[in-house]
Amino acid sequence: MSKFKKGGKKGIPGVNTSALPDIIFMLLFFFMVATTMKEVELQVTLEKPVANQAIPIEDKDNVDFIYIGFPIDAEEGTEPRIQLDDRLAPDYTVVSLWKEQKAREGKTPFDIVTSLKVDENVGMRIVSNVKEELRDIDAIKINYSADQTK
């Protein structure tokens, strides 16, 4: 009697998967760090004015953006529109409701900066109406967005 069997069928060894969770977590962390979130899909034309003393916003977490411009699919001679998040507002009176709704998510309207990104061809009437709506709810931290000259 021998201890070893000769001529027996040998099976295929299994694949070593001990490093698989490490590889998956490295890929997960890479994509979490490298991915940027899309801010907003613009529905208005936006050619910002140029400024020579523009200061960039550092903390964009506490900033609400309001876009004012002409609708992209509109014809010549249409009125400028206000875009709040991903939709066009019917008129400027909705701005205060939108801002208060955003404030319910955590902070008061007074704490959050409102950045106005306005097309350079838009008149000042709609901008001043938006500012008055913001002033009515005590959202007085307003920033005007512009491109820097080089």
DSSP file (Angstrom, degrees, kcal/mol; ACC not computed):
  #  RESIDUE AA STRUCTURE BP1 BP2  ACC     N-H-->O    O-->H-N    N-H-->O    O-->H-N    TCO  KAPPA ALPHA  PHI   PSI    X-CA   Y-CA   Z-CA
    1    1 A M              0   0    0      0, 0.0     2,-0.3     0, 0.0     3,-0.0   0.000 360.0 360.0 360.0 132.2    0.0    0.0    0.0
    2    2 A S        -     0   0    0      1,-0.1     0, 0.0     2,-0.1     0, 0.0  -0.786 360.0-138.1-111.6 156.4    1.3    3.3   -0.9
    3    3 A K  S    S+     0   0    0     -2,-0.3     2,-0.4     2,-0.0    -1,-0.1   0.767  87.2  62.6 -80.2 -25.6    0.5    6.7    0.5
    4    4 A F  S    S-     0   0    0     -3,-0.0     2,-0.4     0, 0.0    -2,-0.1  -0.824  74.2-140.4-108.4 139.5    0.4    8.4   -2.9
    5    5 A K        -     0   0    0     -2,-0.4     2,-0.4     2,-0.0     3,-0.3  -0.788  17.5-147.6 -95.4 138.5   -2.0    7.6   -5.7
    6    6 A K  S    S+     0   0    0     -2,-0.4     0, 0.0     1,-0.2     0, 0.0  -0.829  71.3  14.9-106.4 144.3   -0.6    7.7   -9.2
    7    7 A G  S    S+     0   0    0     -2,-0.4    -1,-0.2     1,-0.2     2,-0.1   0.627  81.1 150.4  77.0  13.5   -2.5    8.7  -12.3
    8    8 A G        -     0   0    0     -3,-0.3     2,-0.3     1,-0.1    -1,-0.2  -0.429  54.4 -98.1 -77.2 155.1   -5.4   10.4  -10.6
    9    9 A K        -     0   0    0     -2,-0.1     2,-0.5     1,-0.0    -1,-0.1  -0.557  35.0-148.6 -74.0 131.8   -7.2   13.3  -12.2
   10   10 A K        -     0   0    0     -2,-0.3     2,-0.1    -3,-0.0    -1,-0.0  -0.873  11.2-138.0-102.4 135.1   -6.0   16.6  -11.1
   11   11 A G        -     0   0    0     -2,-0.5    -1,-0.0     1,-0.1     0, 0.0  -0.400  27.8 -94.1 -86.6 165.7   -8.5   19.5  -11.0
   12   12 A I        -     0   0    0     -2,-0.1    -1,-0.1     1,-0.1     2,-0.0  -0.641  45.8-115.8 -77.5 130.3   -7.9   23.1  -12.1
   13   13 A P        -     0   0    0      0, 0.0    -1,-0.1     0, 0.0     3,-0.1  -0.362  34.0-105.7 -67.9 149.3   -6.9   25.2   -9.1
   14   14 A G        -     0   0    0      1,-0.1     2,-0.3    -2,-0.0     0, 0.0  -0.260  35.7 -98.1 -72.3 160.3   -9.3   28.0   -8.2
   15   15 A V        -     0   0    0      1,-0.1     2,-0.7     2,-0.0    -1,-0.1  -0.636  34.9-121.0 -81.1 133.3   -8.6   31.7   -8.9
   16   16 A N        +     0   0    0     -2,-0.3     3,-0.3     1,-0.1    -1,-0.1  -0.652  36.0 172.1 -77.5 114.5   -7.3   33.6   -5.9
   17   17 A T    >   +     0   0    0     -2,-0.7     3,-0.9     1,-0.2    -1,-0.1   0.108  42.8 110.6-109.8  20.4   -9.7   36.4   -5.2
   18   18 A S  T 3  S+     0   0    0      1,-0.2     4,-0.3     2,-0.1    -1,-0.2   0.790  80.9  47.1 -69.0 -25.7   -8.2   37.7   -2.0
   19   19 A A  T 3> S+     0   0    0     -3,-0.3     4,-1.9     1,-0.2    -1,-0.2   0.505  87.6  91.1 -91.3  -4.6   -7.0   41.0   -3.6
   20   20 A L  H <> S+     0   0    0     -3,-0.9     4,-2.3     1,-0.2     5,-0.2   0.903  83.1  50.4 -62.2 -45.2  -10.3   41.7   -5.4
   21   21 A P  H  > S+     0   0    0      0, 0.0     4,-2.4     0, 0.0    -1,-0.2   0.893 109.7  52.7 -61.4 -36.6  -11.9   43.8   -2.6
   22   22 A D  H  > S+     0   0    0     -4,-0.3     4,-2.1     1,-0.2    -2,-0.2   0.922 110.3  47.2 -62.6 -42.9   -8.8   46.0   -2.4
   23   23 A I  H  X S+     0   0    0     -4,-1.9     4,-2.2     2,-0.2    -1,-0.2   0.906 111.6  50.7 -65.7 -41.7   -8.9   46.6   -6.1
   24   24 A I  H  X S+     0   0    0     -4,-2.3     4,-2.4     1,-0.2    -2,-0.2   0.919 111.5  47.4 -64.2 -43.5  -12.6   47.5   -6.0
   25   25 A F  H  X S+     0   0    0     -4,-2.4     4,-2.5     2,-0.2    -1,-0.2   0.854 109.4  53.6 -68.9 -33.4  -12.2   49.9   -3.1
   26   26 A M  H  X S+     0   0    0     -4,-2.1     4,-2.2    -5,-0.2    -1,-0.2   0.922 111.3  46.2 -64.8 -42.0   -9.2   51.6   -4.8
   27   27 A L  H  X S+     0   0    0     -4,-2.2     4,-2.4     2,-0.2     5,-0.2   0.906 111.8  51.8 -64.0 -41.7  -11.3   52.1   -8.0
   28   28 A L  H  X S+     0   0    0     -4,-2.4     4,-2.0     1,-0.2    -2,-0.2   0.936 111.8  45.5 -61.1 -47.3  -14.2   53.4   -5.9
   29   29 A F  H  X S+     0   0    0     -4,-2.5     4,-2.0     1,-0.2     5,-0.2   0.883 110.9  54.4 -64.3 -38.3  -12.0   55.9   -4.1
   30   30 A F  H  X S+     0   0    0     -4,-2.2     4,-2.7     1,-0.2    -2,-0.2   0.943 111.3  43.6 -60.9 -47.7  -10.4   57.0   -7.4
   31   31 A F  H  X S+     0   0    0     -4,-2.4     4,-1.4     1,-0.2    -1,-0.2   0.825 111.1  55.0 -70.7 -30.2  -13.8   57.8   -9.0
   32   32 A M  H  < S+     0   0    0     -4,-2.0    -1,-0.2    -5,-0.2    -2,-0.2   0.885 116.0  38.3 -66.6 -37.4  -15.1   59.5   -5.8
   33   33 A V  H  < S+     0   0    0     -4,-2.0    -2,-0.2    -5,-0.2    -1,-0.2   0.878 119.8  44.7 -79.9 -39.4  -12.1   61.9   -5.9
   34   34 A A  H  < S+     0   0    0     -4,-2.7     2,-0.3    -5,-0.2    -2,-0.2   0.661  93.5  91.2 -84.0 -16.5  -11.8   62.4   -9.6
   35   35 A T     <  -     0   0    0     -4,-1.4     2,-0.4    -5,-0.2    -4,-0.0  -0.635  57.6-160.0 -86.4 134.3  -15.5   62.9  -10.4
   36   36 A T        -     0   0    0     -2,-0.3     2,-0.3     0, 0.0    -2,-0.0  -0.890  19.4-122.6-109.0 145.1  -16.9   66.4  -10.4
   37   37 A M        -     0   0    0     -2,-0.4     2,-0.3     1,-0.1     0, 0.0  -0.644  26.1-113.6 -86.8 140.9  -20.6   67.0  -10.1
   38   38 A K        -     0   0    0     -2,-0.3     3,-0.1     1,-0.2    -1,-0.1  -0.572  24.3-156.2 -73.2 130.1  -22.4   69.0  -12.8
   39   39 A E        -     0   0    0     -2,-0.3     2,-0.3     1,-0.3    -1,-0.2   0.997  58.6 -31.6 -72.5 -66.4  -23.7   72.2  -11.4
   40   40 A V        -     0   0    0     46,-0.0     2,-0.8     2,-0.0    -1,-0.3  -0.993  49.3-120.3-156.6 146.8  -26.6   73.2  -13.6
   41   41 A E        -     0   0    0     -2,-0.3     2,-0.1    -3,-0.1    -3,-0.0  -0.856  40.3-128.8 -93.6 114.8  -27.6   72.8  -17.2
   42   42 A L        +     0   0    0     -2,-0.8    44,-0.1     1,-0.1     4,-0.1  -0.387  30.9 176.5 -69.4 135.0  -28.0   76.4  -18.6
   43   43 A Q        +     0   0    0     -2,-0.1    29,-2.0     2,-0.1     2,-0.3   0.311  67.3  61.4-114.6   2.2  -31.2   77.2  -20.3
   44   44 A V  B    S-A   71   0A   0     27,-0.3     2,-0.2    28,-0.1    24,-0.1  -0.923  91.5-103.3-126.1 153.1  -30.3   80.9  -20.9
   45   45 A T        -     0   0    0     25,-3.3     2,-0.3    -2,-0.3    25,-0.3  -0.525  37.8-167.7 -72.5 143.3  -27.5   82.5  -22.8
   46   46 A L        +     0   0    0     -2,-0.2     2,-0.7    23,-0.1    23,-0.1  -0.797  22.7 161.7-143.3  96.1  -24.8   83.7  -20.5
   47   47 A E        -     0   0    0     -2,-0.3    73,-2.6    70,-0.0    74,-0.2  -0.911  32.6-149.8-109.8 100.5  -22.0   86.0  -21.7
   48   48 A K        -     0   0    0     -2,-0.7    98,-0.1    71,-0.2    71,-0.1  -0.372  17.4-108.2 -72.9 148.2  -20.7   87.5  -18.4
   49   49 A P        -     0   0    0      0, 0.0    98,-2.7     0, 0.0     2,-0.4  -0.245  34.9-110.4 -67.6 164.8  -19.2   90.9  -18.4
   50   50 A V  E     -b  147   0B   0     96,-0.2     2,-0.4    70,-0.0    98,-0.2  -0.818  33.6-176.2-102.8 137.1  -15.5   91.4  -18.0
   51   51 A A  E     -b  148   0B   0     96,-3.0    98,-1.6    -2,-0.4     3,-0.4  -0.972  23.5-153.5-131.3 146.8  -13.9   92.8  -14.8
   52   52 A N  S    S+     0   0    0     -2,-0.4    96,-0.1    96,-0.2    -1,-0.1   0.543  95.8  44.4 -96.6  -6.6  -10.3   93.6  -14.0
   53   53 A Q  S    S+     0   0    0      2,-0.0     2,-0.2    95,-0.0    -1,-0.2  -0.119  77.1 149.5-125.8  37.2  -10.6   93.2  -10.2
   54   54 A A        -     0   0    0     -3,-0.4    91,-0.1    93,-0.1    94,-0.0  -0.493  31.0-156.2 -75.2 139.2  -12.7   90.0  -10.0
   55   55 A I        -     0   0    0     -2,-0.2    -2,-0.0    93,-0.0     2,-0.0  -0.971  19.5-124.5-115.4 125.1  -12.2   87.8   -6.9
   56   56 A P        -     0   0    0      0, 0.0     2,-0.4     0, 0.0    89,-0.0  -0.335  23.8-111.4 -69.9 150.7  -13.1   84.1   -7.2
   57   57 A I        -     0   0    0      1,-0.2     3,-0.2    -2,-0.0     6,-0.0  -0.682  30.3-173.8 -79.5 128.9  -15.5   82.5   -4.8
   58   58 A E  S    S+     0   0    0     -2,-0.4     2,-1.0     1,-0.2    -1,-0.2   0.879  73.0  48.8 -92.6 -43.3  -13.7   80.1   -2.6
   59   59 A D    >   +     0   0    0      1,-0.2     3,-0.8     3,-0.1    -1,-0.2  -0.761  59.1 168.3-102.6  89.7  -16.5   78.4   -0.6
   60   60 A K  G >   +     0   0    0     -2,-1.0     3,-0.9     1,-0.2    -1,-0.2   0.492  64.1  79.6 -81.3  -2.1  -19.1   77.5   -3.2
   61   61 A D  G 3  S+     0   0    0      1,-0.2    -1,-0.2    -3,-0.1    -2,-0.0   0.826  95.4  45.3 -72.0 -30.0  -21.1   75.3   -0.8
   62   62 A N  G <  S+     0   0    0     -3,-0.8    51,-2.3     2,-0.0     2,-0.4  -0.102  96.5  97.5-103.8  34.5  -22.7   78.4    0.7
   63   63 A V  E <   -c  113   0C   0     -3,-0.9     2,-0.5    49,-0.2    51,-0.2  -0.985  53.5-160.0-127.9 130.7  -23.6   80.1   -2.6
   64   64 A D  E     -c  114   0C   0     49,-2.8    51,-3.1    -2,-0.4     2,-0.5  -0.924  18.4-144.3-104.1 133.9  -26.9   80.0   -4.5
   65   65 A F  E     -c  115   0C   0     -2,-0.5    20,-0.6    49,-0.2     2,-0.5  -0.845  13.7-170.8-104.4 132.8  -26.6   80.9   -8.2
   66   66 A I  E     -cD 116  84C   0     49,-2.6    51,-2.9    -2,-0.5     2,-0.5  -0.991  11.0-156.2-119.2 124.2  -29.3   82.8  -10.1
   67   67 A Y  E     -cD 117  83C   0     16,-2.1    16,-3.5    -2,-0.5     2,-0.5  -0.869   9.6-174.3-103.9 129.7  -28.8   83.0  -13.9
   68   68 A I  E     +cD 118  82C   0     49,-2.5    51,-2.5    -2,-0.5     2,-0.3  -0.984  31.9 102.6-126.0 122.2  -30.4   85.8  -15.8
   69   69 A G  E    S- D   0  81C   0     12,-2.2    12,-3.8    -2,-0.5   -23,-0.1  -0.949  70.4 -59.2-172.2-172.1  -30.3   85.9  -19.6
   70   70 A F        -     0   0    0    -25,-0.3   -25,-3.3    -2,-0.3     9,-0.0  -0.720  62.2 -98.2 -89.6 138.8  -32.2   85.3  -22.8
   71   71 A P  B >   -A   44   0A   0      0, 0.0     3,-1.1     0, 0.0   -27,-0.3  -0.242  27.4-131.0 -56.1 142.0  -33.6   81.8  -23.3
   72   72 A I  T 3  S+     0   0    0    -29,-2.0   -28,-0.1     1,-0.3   -29,-0.0   0.893 105.5  41.9 -64.1 -42.0  -31.4   79.6  -25.6
   73   73 A D  T 3  S+     0   0    0    -30,-0.3    -1,-0.3     2,-0.0     2,-0.1   0.283  95.1 111.4 -90.8  12.1  -34.2   78.5  -27.9
   74   74 A A    <   -     0   0    0     -3,-1.1     2,-0.1     1,-0.1     3,-0.1  -0.406  66.1-116.3 -86.7 162.4  -35.9   81.9  -28.0
   75   75 A E    >   -     0   0    0      1,-0.2     3,-1.1    -2,-0.1    -1,-0.1  -0.357  46.7 -72.4 -87.0 172.3  -36.1   84.2  -31.0
   76   76 A E  T 3  S+     0   0    0      1,-0.2    -1,-0.2    -2,-0.1     0, 0.0  -0.393 115.8  28.8 -64.8 139.4  -34.6   87.7  -31.3
   77   77 A G  T 3  S+     0   0    0      1,-0.3    -1,-0.2    -2,-0.1     2,-0.1   0.548  83.5 139.5  89.4   8.4  -36.3   90.4  -29.2
   78   78 A T    <   -     0   0    0     -3,-1.1    -1,-0.3     1,-0.1    -4,-0.0  -0.410  57.7 -98.0 -81.4 163.5  -37.6   88.2  -26.4
   79   79 A E        -     0   0    0      1,-0.1    -1,-0.1    -2,-0.1     2,-0.1  -0.459  41.6-101.2 -77.4 150.0  -37.5   89.2  -22.8
   80   80 A P        -     0   0    0      0, 0.0     2,-0.3     0, 0.0   -10,-0.3  -0.401  39.9-150.9 -68.5 151.5  -34.7   88.1  -20.5
   81   81 A R  E     -D   69   0C   0    -12,-3.8   -12,-2.2    -2,-0.1     2,-0.5  -0.835   9.8-124.8-124.2 159.9  -35.6   85.2  -18.1
   82   82 A I  E     -DE  68  89C   0      7,-0.5     7,-3.4    -2,-0.3     2,-0.5  -0.902  18.3-156.7-106.4 130.4  -34.5   84.1  -14.7
   83   83 A Q  E     -DE  67  88C   0    -16,-3.5   -16,-2.1    -2,-0.5     2,-0.5  -0.946   7.0-171.6-110.3 123.1  -33.2   80.5  -14.2
   84   84 A L  E >   -DE  66  87C   0      3,-2.3     3,-1.7    -2,-0.5     2,-0.4  -0.966  65.6 -44.6-114.3 117.4  -33.3   79.0  -10.7
   85   85 A D  T 3  S-     0   0    0    -20,-0.6   -18,-0.1    -2,-0.5   -44,-0.0  -0.477 125.5 -19.9  57.6-115.2  -31.5   75.7  -10.4
   86   86 A D  T 3  S+     0   0    0     -2,-0.4     2,-0.3   -46,-0.1    -1,-0.2   0.196 124.3  65.7-109.6  17.0  -32.6   73.7  -13.5
   87   87 A R  E <  S-E   84   0C   0     -3,-1.7    -3,-2.3     0, 0.0     2,-0.3  -0.970  78.2-110.9-140.0 155.8  -35.8   75.5  -14.5
   88   88 A L  E     -E   83   0C   0     -2,-0.3    -5,-0.2    -5,-0.2    -2,-0.1  -0.656  32.2-130.2 -84.0 135.8  -36.9   78.9  -15.8
   89   89 A A  E     -E   82   0C   0     -7,-3.4    -7,-0.5    -2,-0.3     3,-0.1  -0.599   8.7-134.0 -83.2 145.4  -38.9   81.1  -13.5
   90   90 A P  S    S-     0   0    0      0, 0.0     2,-0.3     0, 0.0    -1,-0.1   0.880  81.7 -21.0 -67.8 -36.5  -42.1   82.6  -14.7
   91   91 A D  S >  S-     0   0    0    -10,-0.0     3,-1.1    -9,-0.0     4,-0.2  -0.933  75.5 -86.4-159.0-178.6  -41.2   86.0  -13.3
   92   92 A Y  T >  S+     0   0    0     -2,-0.3     3,-1.3     1,-0.2     4,-0.4   0.659 109.6  75.9 -74.8 -15.3  -39.0   87.7  -10.7
   93   93 A T  T 3> S+     0   0    0      1,-0.3     4,-0.6     2,-0.2     3,-0.3   0.678  85.8  64.6 -70.9 -14.8  -41.5   87.2   -7.8
   94   94 A V  H <> S+     0   0    0     -3,-1.1     4,-2.5     1,-0.2    -1,-0.3   0.668  82.0  80.6 -78.4 -17.5  -40.6   83.5   -7.5
   95   95 A V  H <> S+     0   0    0     -3,-1.3     4,-2.5     1,-0.2    -1,-0.2   0.898  90.3  49.2 -60.4 -43.5  -37.1   84.3   -6.5
   96   96 A S  H  > S+     0   0    0     -4,-0.4     4,-2.3    -3,-0.3    -1,-0.2   0.895 112.0  48.6 -66.4 -38.7  -37.9   85.0   -2.8
   97   97 A L  H  X S+     0   0    0     -4,-0.6     4,-2.1     2,-0.2    -1,-0.2   0.911 112.5  48.9 -64.9 -41.8  -39.9   81.8   -2.6
   98   98 A W  H  X S+     0   0    0     -4,-2.5     4,-2.2     2,-0.2    -2,-0.2   0.912 111.9  48.6 -63.2 -43.5  -37.1   79.8   -4.1
   99   99 A K  H  X S+     0   0    0     -4,-2.5     4,-1.7     1,-0.2    -2,-0.2   0.896 111.5  48.8 -67.3 -40.3  -34.5   81.4   -1.8
  100  100 A E  H  X S+     0   0    0     -4,-2.3     4,-1.3     2,-0.2    -1,-0.2   0.871 110.3  52.2 -66.3 -35.5  -36.6   80.7    1.3
  101  101 A Q  H  < S+     0   0    0     -4,-2.1     4,-0.5     1,-0.2     3,-0.3   0.902 109.6  48.7 -66.2 -40.4  -37.1   77.1    0.2
  102  102 A K  H >< S+     0   0    0     -4,-2.2     3,-0.9     1,-0.2     5,-0.3   0.841 107.4  57.0 -65.5 -32.4  -33.4   76.7   -0.2
  103  103 A A  H >< S+     0   0    0     -4,-1.7     3,-1.7     1,-0.2    -1,-0.2   0.794  94.3  65.8 -71.4 -27.7  -32.9   78.2    3.2
  104  104 A R  T 3< S+     0   0    0     -4,-1.3    -1,-0.2     1,-0.3    -2,-0.2   0.737  86.5  72.8 -65.0 -20.9  -35.1   75.5    4.8
  105  105 A E  T <  S-     0   0    0     -3,-0.9    -1,-0.3    -4,-0.5    -2,-0.2   0.577 130.6 -53.2 -72.2  -7.6  -32.5   72.9    3.9
  106  106 A G  S <  S+     0   0    0     -3,-1.7     2,-0.2     1,-0.5    -3,-0.1  -0.049 110.3  49.7 172.6 -60.4  -30.2   74.2    6.6
  107  107 A K  S    S-     0   0    0     -5,-0.3    -1,-0.5     1,-0.1    -2,-0.1  -0.587  74.8-102.7-110.0 166.6  -29.3   77.9    6.8
  108  108 A T    >>  -     0   0    0     -2,-0.2     3,-1.1     1,-0.1     4,-0.9  -0.457  36.2-110.5 -80.5 159.2  -31.1   81.1    6.8
  109  109 A P  T 34 S+     0   0    0      0, 0.0    32,-0.3     0, 0.0     3,-0.2   0.783 117.2  62.9 -61.1 -25.1  -31.2   83.3    3.7
  110  110 A F  T 34 S+     0   0    0      1,-0.2    31,-0.1    29,-0.1    30,-0.1   0.827 101.7  49.9 -68.7 -30.8  -29.0   85.8    5.5
  111  111 A D  T <4 S+     0   0    0     -3,-1.1     2,-0.4     2,-0.1    -1,-0.2   0.727  98.0  77.4 -80.3 -22.9  -26.1   83.3    5.8
  112  112 A I  S  < S-     0   0    0     -4,-0.9    29,-0.3    -3,-0.2     2,-0.3  -0.748  76.6-131.5 -99.5 133.9  -26.0   82.2    2.2
  113  113 A V  E     -c   63   0C   0    -51,-2.3   -49,-2.8    -2,-0.4     2,-0.6  -0.603  14.9-146.5 -79.1 138.4  -24.4   84.3   -0.5
  114  114 A T  E     -cf  64 142C   0     27,-3.0    29,-2.9    -2,-0.3     2,-0.6  -0.938  10.6-159.1-107.5 118.1  -26.5   84.8   -3.7
  115  115 A S  E     -cf  65 143C   0    -51,-3.1   -49,-2.6    -2,-0.6     2,-0.7  -0.864   3.8-152.6-100.9 123.0  -24.4   85.0   -6.8
  116  116 A L  E     -cf  66 144C   0     27,-3.5    29,-2.6    -2,-0.6     2,-0.8  -0.847   6.9-168.5 -96.1 116.5  -26.1   86.7   -9.8
  117  117 A K  E     +c   67   0C   0    -51,-2.9   -49,-2.5    -2,-0.7     2,-0.4  -0.894  20.2 178.9-104.4 103.4  -24.7   85.5  -13.2
  118  118 A V  E     -c   68   0C   0     -2,-0.8   -49,-0.2    27,-0.4     2,-0.1  -0.875  31.4-117.4-115.5 135.8  -26.2   88.0  -15.6
  119  119 A D    >   -     0   0    0    -51,-2.5     3,-1.6    -2,-0.4   -71,-0.2  -0.431  27.1-124.9 -64.9 142.4  -25.7   88.2  -19.4
  120  120 A E  T 3  S+     0   0    0    -73,-2.6    -1,-0.1     1,-0.3   -72,-0.1   0.680 108.0  56.4 -68.0 -15.9  -24.0   91.4  -20.4
  121  121 A N  T 3  S+     0   0    0    -74,-0.2     2,-0.3     2,-0.1    -1,-0.3   0.423  83.0 105.8 -94.6   1.0  -26.9   92.3  -22.8
  122  122 A V  S <  S-     0   0    0     -3,-1.6   -43,-0.0   -54,-0.2    -4,-0.0  -0.624  72.6-119.7 -83.2 138.7  -29.6   92.1  -20.1
  123  123 A G     >  -     0   0    0     -2,-0.3     4,-0.6     1,-0.1     3,-0.3  -0.226  19.3-115.3 -72.0 166.7  -31.0   95.4  -18.8
  124  124 A M  H  > S+     0   0    0      1,-0.2     4,-2.6     2,-0.2     5,-0.2   0.616  99.3  80.6 -80.7 -13.2  -30.8   96.5  -15.2
  125  125 A R  H  > S+     0   0    0      1,-0.2     4,-2.0     2,-0.2    -1,-0.2   0.941  96.0  42.4 -61.8 -48.8  -34.6   96.4  -14.6
  126  126 A I  H  > S+     0   0    0     -3,-0.3     4,-2.0     1,-0.2    -1,-0.2   0.858 114.2  52.9 -67.7 -34.0  -34.8   92.7  -14.1
  127  127 A V  H  X S+     0   0    0     -4,-0.6     4,-2.3     2,-0.2    -1,-0.2   0.918 109.9  47.1 -67.1 -43.1  -31.7   92.6  -12.0
  128  128 A S  H  X S+     0   0    0     -4,-2.6     4,-2.2     2,-0.2    -2,-0.2   0.857 110.1  53.9 -68.7 -33.3  -33.0   95.3   -9.7
  129  129 A N  H  X S+     0   0    0     -4,-2.0     4,-2.0    -5,-0.2    -1,-0.2   0.909 109.8  47.5 -64.2 -41.2  -36.3   93.5   -9.3
  130  130 A V  H  X S+     0   0    0     -4,-2.0     4,-2.2     1,-0.2    -2,-0.2   0.909 110.8  51.8 -65.2 -41.9  -34.4   90.4   -8.3
  131  131 A K  H  X S+     0   0    0     -4,-2.3     4,-2.3     1,-0.2    -2,-0.2   0.890 108.5  50.9 -62.3 -39.3  -32.4   92.4   -5.8
  132  132 A E  H  X S+     0   0    0     -4,-2.2     4,-1.8     2,-0.2    -1,-0.2   0.890 109.0  51.2 -65.5 -39.0  -35.5   93.9   -4.3
  133  133 A E  H  X S+     0   0    0     -4,-2.0     4,-0.8     1,-0.2    -2,-0.2   0.907 112.2  46.6 -63.5 -41.0  -37.0   90.4   -3.9
  134  134 A L  H ><>S+     0   0    0     -4,-2.2     5,-2.7     1,-0.2     3,-0.6   0.879 109.9  53.7 -67.7 -37.0  -33.9   89.2   -2.1
  135  135 A R  H ><5S+     0   0    0     -4,-2.3     3,-1.4     1,-0.2    -1,-0.2   0.851 100.3  61.9 -66.0 -33.8  -33.8   92.3    0.1
  136  136 A D  H 3<5S+     0   0    0     -4,-1.8    -1,-0.2     1,-0.3    -2,-0.2   0.794 109.1  41.0 -63.7 -28.5  -37.4   91.6    1.2
  137  137 A I  T <<5S-     0   0    0     -4,-0.8    -1,-0.3    -3,-0.6    -2,-0.2   0.195 119.6-108.2-104.9  16.1  -36.4   88.3    2.7
  138  138 A D  T < 5S+     0   0    0     -3,-1.4     2,-1.1     1,-0.2    -3,-0.2   0.776  72.6 141.1  64.7  30.0  -33.1   89.7    4.2
  139  139 A A      < +     0   0    0     -5,-2.7    -1,-0.2     1,-0.2   -29,-0.1  -0.727  15.3 150.6 -96.1  81.9  -30.9   87.9    1.7
  140  140 A I        +     0   0    0     -2,-1.1     2,-1.2    -5,-0.1    -1,-0.2   0.442  33.9  99.4-101.7  -0.7  -28.5   90.8    1.4
  141  141 A K        +     0   0    0    -29,-0.3   -27,-3.0   -32,-0.3     2,-0.4  -0.745  54.5 168.4 -86.6  99.2  -25.3   89.0    0.6
  142  142 A I  E     -f  114   0C   0     -2,-1.2     2,-0.4   -29,-0.2   -27,-0.2  -0.928  18.5-169.7-120.3 137.3  -25.2   89.4   -3.2
  143  143 A N  E     -f  115   0C   0    -29,-2.9   -27,-3.5    -2,-0.4     2,-0.5  -0.976  13.8-144.4-125.3 136.6  -22.3   88.7   -5.5
  144  144 A Y  E     -f  116   0C   0     -2,-0.4     2,-0.3   -29,-0.2   -27,-0.2  -0.895  19.5-138.5-100.9 127.7  -22.1   89.7   -9.2
  145  145 A S        +     0   0    0    -29,-2.6   -27,-0.4    -2,-0.5     2,-0.3  -0.674  31.4 160.7 -89.1 137.1  -20.3   87.2  -11.3
  146  146 A A        -     0   0    0     -2,-0.3     2,-0.3   -98,-0.1   -96,-0.2  -0.970  38.6-108.0-147.5 159.4  -17.9   88.3  -14.0
  147  147 A D  E     -b   50   0B   0    -98,-2.7   -96,-3.0    -2,-0.3     2,-0.3  -0.657  37.5-118.6 -86.6 148.2  -15.0   87.0  -16.1
  148  148 A Q  E     -b   51   0B   0     -2,-0.3   -96,-0.2   -98,-0.2     2,-0.2  -0.638  19.3-124.5 -86.9 144.1  -11.5   88.2  -15.3
  149  149 A T              0   0    0    -98,-1.6   -95,-0.1    -2,-0.3    -1,-0.0  -0.553 360.0 360.0 -78.4 153.6   -9.4   90.0  -17.8
  150  150 A K              0   0    0     -2,-0.2    -1,-0.1     0, 0.0   -98,-0.0   0.451 360.0 360.0 -97.2 360.0   -6.1   88.4  -18.5
